[in-house]
Amino acid sequence: MKFGVKVMPREVILDTQGRAVEQTLKTLNTPVTSCRVGKFIEIEVADQGGESAQLAMVHEIAKSVLHNPLIENYEIIKL
């Protein structure tokens, strides 16, 4: 089964990469009001233990490895 993990900077964190992209888009006269840059990780897990066990495993992976809880939030999406 495949899951996606979307990791984004927390709202209170200054997203310098997002601001750089936003400024570039504005230079190109693109009507953007804001831009934030994050990352998307696709994880495929073995079909064992049921969907809830797989989801719990992906949550543990995201919580312990894929994001920094001080500056990022994550969301899991079933693909």
Backbone as XML, in Angstrom:
<?xml version="1.0"?>
<chain id="A" units="angstrom">
  <residue number="1" name="MET">
    <atom name="N" x="0.848" y="-1.171" z="0.000"/>
    <atom name="CA" x="0.000" y="0.000" z="0.000"/>
    <atom name="C" x="0.892" y="1.233" z="0.000"/>
  </residue>
  <residue number="2" name="LYS">
    <atom name="N" x="0.480" y="2.263" z="-0.708"/>
    <atom name="CA" x="1.267" y="3.489" z="-0.801"/>
    <atom name="C" x="0.649" y="4.605" z="0.032"/>
  </residue>
  <residue number="3" name="PHE">
    <atom name="N" x="1.524" y="5.352" z="0.671"/>
    <atom name="CA" x="1.140" y="6.529" z="1.432"/>
    <atom name="C" x="2.033" y="7.684" z="1.006"/>
  </residue>
  <residue number="4" name="GLY">
    <atom name="N" x="1.506" y="8.876" z="1.098"/>
    <atom name="CA" x="2.293" y="10.072" z="0.878"/>
    <atom name="C" x="2.389" y="10.836" z="2.184"/>
  </residue>
  <residue number="5" name="VAL">
    <atom name="N" x="3.545" y="11.410" z="2.435"/>
    <atom name="CA" x="3.741" y="12.224" z="3.625"/>
    <atom name="C" x="4.099" y="13.629" z="3.153"/>
  </residue>
  <residue number="6" name="LYS">
    <atom name="N" x="3.225" y="14.578" z="3.457"/>
    <atom name="CA" x="3.459" y="15.981" z="3.101"/>
    <atom name="C" x="4.035" y="16.674" z="4.328"/>
  </residue>
  <residue number="7" name="VAL">
    <atom name="N" x="5.231" y="17.222" z="4.181"/>
    <atom name="CA" x="5.903" y="17.903" z="5.283"/>
    <atom name="C" x="6.044" y="19.376" z="4.890"/>
  </residue>
  <residue number="8" name="MET">
    <atom name="N" x="5.507" y="20.253" z="5.740"/>
    <atom name="CA" x="5.541" y="21.689" z="5.466"/>
    <atom name="C" x="6.080" y="22.436" z="6.679"/>
  </residue>
  <residue number="9" name="PRO">
    <atom name="N" x="6.719" y="23.578" z="6.452"/>
    <atom name="CA" x="7.150" y="24.393" z="7.590"/>
    <atom name="C" x="5.939" y="24.857" z="8.387"/>
  </residue>
  <residue number="10" name="ARG">
    <atom name="N" x="6.088" y="24.917" z="9.698"/>
    <atom name="CA" x="5.001" y="25.449" z="10.529"/>
    <atom name="C" x="4.755" y="26.897" z="10.149"/>
  </residue>
  <residue number="11" name="GLU">
    <atom name="N" x="3.531" y="27.354" z="10.355"/>
    <atom name="CA" x="3.148" y="28.716" z="9.968"/>
    <atom name="C" x="3.992" y="29.789" z="10.654"/>
  </residue>
  <residue number="12" name="VAL">
    <atom name="N" x="4.454" y="29.528" z="11.877"/>
    <atom name="CA" x="5.216" y="30.529" z="12.620"/>
    <atom name="C" x="6.681" y="30.581" z="12.196"/>
  </residue>
  <residue number="13" name="ILE">
    <atom name="N" x="7.106" y="29.663" z="11.330"/>
    <atom name="CA" x="8.491" y="29.596" z="10.880"/>
    <atom name="C" x="8.640" y="30.384" z="9.581"/>
  </residue>
  <residue number="14" name="LEU">
    <atom name="N" x="9.691" y="31.187" z="9.507"/>
    <atom name="CA" x="9.986" y="31.932" z="8.288"/>
    <atom name="C" x="10.459" y="30.950" z="7.216"/>
  </residue>
  <residue number="15" name="ASP">
    <atom name="N" x="9.749" y="30.877" z="6.120"/>
    <atom name="CA" x="10.064" y="29.958" z="5.026"/>
    <atom name="C" x="10.864" y="30.728" z="3.980"/>
  </residue>
  <residue number="16" name="THR">
    <atom name="N" x="12.185" y="30.751" z="4.132"/>
    <atom name="CA" x="13.020" y="31.531" z="3.227"/>
    <atom name="C" x="12.996" y="30.994" z="1.805"/>
  </residue>
  <residue number="17" name="GLN">
    <atom name="N" x="12.923" y="29.687" z="1.653"/>
    <atom name="CA" x="12.855" y="29.105" z="0.313"/>
    <atom name="C" x="11.530" y="29.483" z="-0.359"/>
  </residue>
  <residue number="18" name="GLY">
    <atom name="N" x="10.441" y="29.415" z="0.392"/>
    <atom name="CA" x="9.144" y="29.818" z="-0.145"/>
    <atom name="C" x="9.119" y="31.287" z="-0.524"/>
  </residue>
  <residue number="19" name="ARG">
    <atom name="N" x="9.744" y="32.129" z="0.298"/>
    <atom name="CA" x="9.795" y="33.564" z="-0.021"/>
    <atom name="C" x="10.620" y="33.833" z="-1.264"/>
  </residue>
  <residue number="20" name="ALA">
    <atom name="N" x="11.702" y="33.081" z="-1.462"/>
    <atom name="CA" x="12.513" y="33.248" z="-2.665"/>
    <atom name="C" x="11.718" y="32.876" z="-3.916"/>
  </residue>
  <residue number="21" name="VAL">
    <atom name="N" x="10.968" y="31.764" z="-3.839"/>
    <atom name="CA" x="10.129" y="31.355" z="-4.973"/>
    <atom name="C" x="9.050" y="32.404" z="-5.215"/>
  </residue>
  <residue number="22" name="GLU">
    <atom name="N" x="8.438" y="32.893" z="-4.143"/>
    <atom name="CA" x="7.395" y="33.923" z="-4.263"/>
    <atom name="C" x="7.932" y="35.181" z="-4.943"/>
  </residue>
  <residue number="23" name="GLN">
    <atom name="N" x="9.111" y="35.641" z="-4.533"/>
    <atom name="CA" x="9.701" y="36.841" z="-5.139"/>
    <atom name="C" x="10.017" y="36.617" z="-6.614"/>
  </residue>
  <residue number="24" name="THR">
    <atom name="N" x="10.504" y="35.429" z="-6.959"/>
    <atom name="CA" x="10.788" y="35.120" z="-8.367"/>
    <atom name="C" x="9.508" y="35.135" z="-9.185"/>
  </residue>
  <residue number="25" name="LEU">
    <atom name="N" x="8.451" y="34.544" z="-8.648"/>
    <atom name="CA" x="7.174" y="34.530" z="-9.365"/>
    <atom name="C" x="6.624" y="35.936" z="-9.539"/>
  </residue>
  <residue number="26" name="LYS">
    <atom name="N" x="6.768" y="36.766" z="-8.507"/>
    <atom name="CA" x="6.296" y="38.150" z="-8.614"/>
    <atom name="C" x="7.114" y="38.927" z="-9.638"/>
  </residue>
  <residue number="27" name="THR">
    <atom name="N" x="8.413" y="38.642" z="-9.734"/>
    <atom name="CA" x="9.260" y="39.278" z="-10.742"/>
    <atom name="C" x="8.778" y="38.930" z="-12.147"/>
  </residue>
  <residue number="28" name="LEU">
    <atom name="N" x="8.234" y="37.748" z="-12.296"/>
    <atom name="CA" x="7.697" y="37.302" z="-13.587"/>
    <atom name="C" x="6.246" y="37.743" z="-13.798"/>
  </residue>
  <residue number="29" name="ASN">
    <atom name="N" x="5.777" y="38.665" z="-12.939"/>
    <atom name="CA" x="4.412" y="39.199" z="-13.005"/>
    <atom name="C" x="3.332" y="38.130" z="-12.835"/>
  </residue>
  <residue number="30" name="THR">
    <atom name="N" x="3.627" y="37.116" z="-12.051"/>
    <atom name="CA" x="2.645" y="36.093" z="-11.715"/>
    <atom name="C" x="1.865" y="36.582" z="-10.497"/>
  </residue>
  <residue number="31" name="PRO">
    <atom name="N" x="0.527" y="36.559" z="-10.556"/>
    <atom name="CA" x="-0.266" y="37.117" z="-9.452"/>
    <atom name="C" x="-0.362" y="36.180" z="-8.240"/>
  </residue>
  <residue number="32" name="VAL">
    <atom name="N" x="0.767" y="35.957" z="-7.559"/>
    <atom name="CA" x="0.749" y="35.123" z="-6.355"/>
    <atom name="C" x="0.699" y="36.011" z="-5.121"/>
  </residue>
  <residue number="33" name="THR">
    <atom name="N" x="0.053" y="35.525" z="-4.086"/>
    <atom name="CA" x="0.012" y="36.274" z="-2.832"/>
    <atom name="C" x="0.944" y="35.675" z="-1.794"/>
  </residue>
  <residue number="34" name="SER">
    <atom name="N" x="1.218" y="34.370" z="-1.891"/>
    <atom name="CA" x="2.187" y="33.745" z="-0.994"/>
    <atom name="C" x="2.624" y="32.409" z="-1.577"/>
  </residue>
  <residue number="35" name="CYS">
    <atom name="N" x="3.742" y="31.916" z="-1.067"/>
    <atom name="CA" x="4.274" y="30.644" z="-1.520"/>
    <atom name="C" x="5.017" y="30.001" z="-0.357"/>
  </residue>
  <residue number="36" name="ARG">
    <atom name="N" x="4.814" y="28.722" z="-0.151"/>
    <atom name="CA" x="5.531" y="27.974" z="0.877"/>
    <atom name="C" x="6.097" y="26.722" z="0.215"/>
  </residue>
  <residue number="37" name="VAL">
    <atom name="N" x="7.288" y="26.341" z="0.607"/>
    <atom name="CA" x="7.950" y="25.181" z="0.021"/>
    <atom name="C" x="8.112" y="24.118" z="1.093"/>
  </residue>
  <residue number="38" name="GLY">
    <atom name="N" x="7.726" y="22.910" z="0.755"/>
    <atom name="CA" x="7.860" y="21.778" z="1.663"/>
    <atom name="C" x="8.422" y="20.594" z="0.916"/>
  </residue>
  <residue number="39" name="LYS">
    <atom name="N" x="8.080" y="19.406" z="1.377"/>
    <atom name="CA" x="8.534" y="18.201" z="0.700"/>
    <atom name="C" x="7.429" y="17.144" z="0.736"/>
  </residue>
  <residue number="40" name="PHE">
    <atom name="N" x="7.478" y="16.249" z="-0.233"/>
    <atom name="CA" x="6.510" y="15.169" z="-0.333"/>
    <atom name="C" x="7.271" y="13.866" z="-0.446"/>
  </residue>
  <residue number="41" name="ILE">
    <atom name="N" x="6.998" y="12.937" z="0.437"/>
    <atom name="CA" x="7.677" y="11.650" z="0.455"/>
    <atom name="C" x="6.641" y="10.567" z="0.201"/>
  </residue>
  <residue number="42" name="GLU">
    <atom name="N" x="6.907" y="9.709" z="-0.766"/>
    <atom name="CA" x="6.018" y="8.588" z="-1.067"/>
    <atom name="C" x="6.608" y="7.330" z="-0.444"/>
  </residue>
  <residue number="43" name="ILE">
    <atom name="N" x="5.810" y="6.624" z="0.346"/>
    <atom name="CA" x="6.255" y="5.419" z="1.037"/>
    <atom name="C" x="5.339" y="4.268" z="0.657"/>
  </residue>
  <residue number="44" name="GLU">
    <atom name="N" x="5.931" y="3.161" z="0.246"/>
    <atom name="CA" x="5.157" y="1.958" z="-0.040"/>
    <atom name="C" x="5.502" y="0.923" z="1.027"/>
  </residue>
  <residue number="45" name="VAL">
    <atom name="N" x="4.491" y="0.412" z="1.707"/>
    <atom name="CA" x="4.703" y="-0.576" z="2.770"/>
    <atom name="C" x="4.098" y="-1.915" z="2.354"/>
  </residue>
  <residue number="46" name="ALA">
    <atom name="N" x="4.642" y="-2.990" z="2.921"/>
    <atom name="CA" x="4.166" y="-4.339" z="2.610"/>
    <atom name="C" x="2.731" y="-4.511" z="3.091"/>
  </residue>
  <residue number="47" name="ASP">
    <atom name="N" x="1.968" y="-5.291" z="2.347"/>
    <atom name="CA" x="0.572" y="-5.553" z="2.695"/>
    <atom name="C" x="0.485" y="-6.610" z="3.786"/>
  </residue>
  <residue number="48" name="GLN">
    <atom name="N" x="0.760" y="-6.204" z="5.007"/>
    <atom name="CA" x="0.632" y="-7.126" z="6.131"/>
    <atom name="C" x="0.169" y="-6.354" z="7.356"/>
  </residue>
  <residue number="49" name="GLY">
    <atom name="N" x="-0.663" y="-6.976" z="8.155"/>
    <atom name="CA" x="-1.135" y="-6.346" z="9.376"/>
    <atom name="C" x="-2.335" y="-5.445" z="9.216"/>
  </residue>
  <residue number="50" name="GLY">
    <atom name="N" x="-2.829" y="-5.264" z="8.009"/>
    <atom name="CA" x="-4.005" y="-4.437" z="7.801"/>
    <atom name="C" x="-3.667" y="-2.969" z="7.606"/>
  </residue>
  <residue number="51" name="GLU">
    <atom name="N" x="-4.634" y="-2.242" z="7.083"/>
    <atom name="CA" x="-4.424" y="-0.835" z="6.752"/>
    <atom name="C" x="-4.131" y="0.019" z="7.979"/>
  </residue>
  <residue number="52" name="SER">
    <atom name="N" x="-4.800" y="-0.236" z="9.092"/>
    <atom name="CA" x="-4.573" y="0.585" z="10.284"/>
    <atom name="C" x="-3.159" y="0.385" z="10.827"/>
  </residue>
  <residue number="53" name="ALA">
    <atom name="N" x="-2.628" y="-0.831" z="10.757"/>
    <atom name="CA" x="-1.248" y="-1.086" z="11.202"/>
    <atom name="C" x="-0.255" y="-0.408" z="10.274"/>
  </residue>
  <residue number="54" name="GLN">
    <atom name="N" x="-0.538" y="-0.428" z="8.978"/>
    <atom name="CA" x="0.344" y="0.228" z="8.011"/>
    <atom name="C" x="0.337" y="1.740" z="8.222"/>
  </residue>
  <residue number="55" name="LEU">
    <atom name="N" x="-0.834" y="2.294" z="8.441"/>
    <atom name="CA" x="-0.943" y="3.730" z="8.688"/>
    <atom name="C" x="-0.201" y="4.113" z="9.965"/>
  </residue>
  <residue number="56" name="ALA">
    <atom name="N" x="-0.323" y="3.291" z="11.002"/>
    <atom name="CA" x="0.395" y="3.555" z="12.258"/>
    <atom name="C" x="1.900" y="3.527" z="12.038"/>
  </residue>
  <residue number="57" name="MET">
    <atom name="N" x="2.367" y="2.598" z="11.202"/>
    <atom name="CA" x="3.791" y="2.510" z="10.912"/>
    <atom name="C" x="4.271" y="3.762" z="10.167"/>
  </residue>
  <residue number="58" name="VAL">
    <atom name="N" x="3.493" y="4.226" z="9.203"/>
    <atom name="CA" x="3.866" y="5.418" z="8.448"/>
    <atom name="C" x="3.852" y="6.648" z="9.364"/>
  </residue>
  <residue number="59" name="HIS">
    <atom name="N" x="2.888" y="6.733" z="10.280"/>
    <atom name="CA" x="2.868" y="7.830" z="11.257"/>
    <atom name="C" x="4.146" y="7.814" z="12.096"/>
  </residue>
  <residue number="60" name="GLU">
    <atom name="N" x="4.553" y="6.645" z="12.533"/>
    <atom name="CA" x="5.773" y="6.536" z="13.348"/>
    <atom name="C" x="7.003" y="6.951" z="12.544"/>
  </residue>
  <residue number="61" name="ILE">
    <atom name="N" x="7.064" y="6.526" z="11.287"/>
    <atom name="CA" x="8.182" y="6.916" z="10.417"/>
    <atom name="C" x="8.208" y="8.430" z="10.235"/>
  </residue>
  <residue number="62" name="ALA">
    <atom name="N" x="7.045" y="9.016" z="9.942"/>
    <atom name="CA" x="6.972" y="10.463" z="9.734"/>
    <atom name="C" x="7.347" y="11.217" z="10.996"/>
  </residue>
  <residue number="63" name="LYS">
    <atom name="N" x="6.854" y="10.739" z="12.127"/>
    <atom name="CA" x="7.094" y="11.417" z="13.403"/>
    <atom name="C" x="8.558" y="11.344" z="13.811"/>
  </residue>
  <residue number="64" name="SER">
    <atom name="N" x="9.190" y="10.190" z="13.606"/>
    <atom name="CA" x="10.545" y="10.004" z="14.123"/>
    <atom name="C" x="11.658" y="10.294" z="13.126"/>
  </residue>
  <residue number="65" name="VAL">
    <atom name="N" x="11.365" y="10.255" z="11.812"/>
    <atom name="CA" x="12.431" y="10.380" z="10.828"/>
    <atom name="C" x="12.219" y="11.529" z="9.831"/>
  </residue>
  <residue number="66" name="LEU">
    <atom name="N" x="11.004" y="11.694" z="9.336"/>
    <atom name="CA" x="10.789" y="12.564" z="8.181"/>
    <atom name="C" x="10.558" y="14.033" z="8.490"/>
  </residue>
  <residue number="67" name="HIS">
    <atom name="N" x="10.218" y="14.369" z="9.722"/>
    <atom name="CA" x="9.957" y="15.783" z="9.999"/>
    <atom name="C" x="10.601" y="16.206" z="11.309"/>
  </residue>
  <residue number="68" name="ASN">
    <atom name="N" x="10.857" y="17.496" z="11.408"/>
    <atom name="CA" x="11.391" y="18.092" z="12.629"/>
    <atom name="C" x="10.216" y="18.769" z="13.325"/>
  </residue>
  <residue number="69" name="PRO">
    <atom name="N" x="9.755" y="18.245" z="14.465"/>
    <atom name="CA" x="8.551" y="18.787" z="15.103"/>
    <atom name="C" x="8.689" y="20.231" z="15.581"/>
  </residue>
  <residue number="70" name="LEU">
    <atom name="N" x="9.904" y="20.730" z="15.705"/>
    <atom name="CA" x="10.087" y="22.116" z="16.123"/>
    <atom name="C" x="9.729" y="23.107" z="15.028"/>
  </residue>
  <residue number="71" name="ILE">
    <atom name="N" x="9.934" y="22.705" z="13.765"/>
    <atom name="CA" x="9.736" y="23.657" z="12.678"/>
    <atom name="C" x="8.810" y="23.166" z="11.576"/>
  </residue>
  <residue number="72" name="GLU">
    <atom name="N" x="8.350" y="21.888" z="11.647"/>
    <atom name="CA" x="7.542" y="21.337" z="10.566"/>
    <atom name="C" x="6.315" y="20.598" z="11.093"/>
  </residue>
  <residue number="73" name="ASN">
    <atom name="N" x="5.299" y="20.551" z="10.243"/>
    <atom name="CA" x="4.116" y="19.722" z="10.456"/>
    <atom name="C" x="4.068" y="18.694" z="9.324"/>
  </residue>
  <residue number="74" name="TYR">
    <atom name="N" x="3.388" y="17.583" z="9.564"/>
    <atom name="CA" x="3.248" y="16.605" z="8.496"/>
    <atom name="C" x="1.798" y="16.143" z="8.399"/>
  </residue>
  <residue number="75" name="GLU">
    <atom name="N" x="1.490" y="15.630" z="7.229"/>
    <atom name="CA" x="0.154" y="15.087" z="6.935"/>
    <atom name="C" x="0.338" y="13.833" z="6.114"/>
  </residue>
  <residue number="76" name="ILE">
    <atom name="N" x="-0.405" y="12.793" z="6.426"/>
    <atom name="CA" x="-0.304" y="11.533" z="5.690"/>
    <atom name="C" x="-1.517" y="11.385" z="4.776"/>
  </residue>
  <residue number="77" name="ILE">
    <atom name="N" x="-1.238" y="10.989" z="3.538"/>
    <atom name="CA" x="-2.265" y="10.843" z="2.514"/>
    <atom name="C" x="-2.181" y="9.428" z="1.964"/>
  </residue>
  <residue number="78" name="LYS">
    <atom name="N" x="-3.290" y="8.714" z="1.917"/>
    <atom name="CA" x="-3.313" y="7.388" z="1.305"/>
    <atom name="C" x="-3.356" y="7.566" z="-0.204"/>
  </residue>
  <residue number="79" name="LEU">
    <atom name="N" x="-2.432" y="6.916" z="-0.892"/>
    <atom name="CA" x="-2.362" y="7.040" z="-2.355"/>
    <atom name="C" x="-2.988" y="5.845" z="-3.047"/>
  </residue>
</chain>
